[in-house]
Amino acid sequence: MALCGSREVAEDIVHDAFMRASGSFDNVSNPRAYLRAAVVNGARDRHRRARVEGRHPPARPVPSAVPELDETWAALQLLPDRYRAALVLRFYLDLTVDDVARLLGCREGTAKSLIHRGLKRLKEQLEHEL
């Protein structure tokens, strides 16, 4: 624990060391020393990785080539599940209305209604963002 700063991190390092060393114990003359060295090296690796990550901020998600697509996906996530499912099946998977109805377990008229109402809500959300 003194090498790592927290009990949880220490347990992770020791566990990883045991897992890596488990196949090597038959070939090692002093397994305790071997495991101790593996734990120390694991702690060093953890500290080194933390220093490197501290110097490099996490990468921001790369926006798509078409900014409208990102906005559309974000708005789509806000729709109720059945509307979102109907729109994804119809327009992203390019299925027929009959196929959408079959997959959603509803009648064709209901699928048409879900698609129509989903598009209406999606349009409202996209207009609201502007």
N, C-alpha and C positions, 0 to 999 in steps of 0.2 A: 504494500500500500504506500510505503514511503517513496517508492520510485514513481508512482503514478498520480498521487494526489487524491484518489478516491477508491473506495472499496470496490465499486462496480467495475471501474476500469481495470483495477488489479485482477479481479476475477476473470475478466475477459482475456487479459493477456496471459494469465496462467492457463486458462482453458485452451487458448490457441496454441500455447507452447506444448501442452500435453498432446494435443491432437497432431501437431506436426512431428513430435518426437516419438509418438507411439510405435511407429514402424521401425524406428532406429535403435530401440533399447537393446535388442539382441546383439548389435554390432558395436556397442559402446562399452568401454571398460568401466567407466564411472557414470552411471545413469543420473545420479543426483547432481553432479557437477554439470553434466550435459544439459539437464533440465534447467538448472539455475542460470546457465549462460543463455539458454533460449528465452527465459523470462526477462533477463536484463536486456537482451537484444530486442525483444518485443516492446519493452518500455521505451527504449531509445527510438525505435521505429515510430512508435506512437507520438513521441515528442517531436521528432523530425517532421512527420506528416503534418502535425498541428502548426509548426512554424511555417512550413511551405504554404499550407492553406491560408494562413494569416497574411502572407504576402500577396496572395492572389485572390481577389474577391470572387465570389461565385459568379459564373457566367449568367447573364440575363437571358431569358428565353428569346430565341431568334424569331422575330415576327415573320409571318408568311410573306411571300412576295406581293400578295394582294392584301392590303390592310382591311378591306371590307370583309374578307373571309374571317379574320380574327374577330371582328365585331359581330359577324353573323354567328359564329360558334359561341361566343359569349352570350349573346341574346338567346340562342337556342337552348342553352343550359338553364335559362330561367323559366322556360315553358313547363307546364305540367307534363308528367311522364307520358301520358297517352298522346298528347299533341306532338311532343318531341319524337316519340317513336314513329308516329304516322309520317311526319315530315322526313325523318331520316330514311325510313323504308322507301318512301315514294321518290324523293329527290336525290338522296345521296347514294342509295343502292339501286335507283332507277327501276323500281318494281312497279307493276301495274296496280291500279286501285284494288282490283280483285285479289291480287297477291297480298297487298297490305291488309285487307279485310281478313283474309285467311290466317295470316300470321298474328294478327291482333285478336283473333277469335270473335269477330263481330261481322255484321252484315255490310254489304258493299256501300249502302247509303250512309251507314255510320262512319265508315272509313272516309268517304267523301267529306262528310261533315267535319271529322277530326282534322283532315288536311286543310279544308277551307278555314276553319276557326284557328288552327295553328298558324297558318300563313298570316291571318289577320292580326293575331297577337304578336307574331314575330315582327311584322311591319310596324305595329304600334311601338314596340320596344326599340326598334332601330331608329324610328323617327324621334322618340323621346330622348335618345342618346345624343342626337344632333342638336 
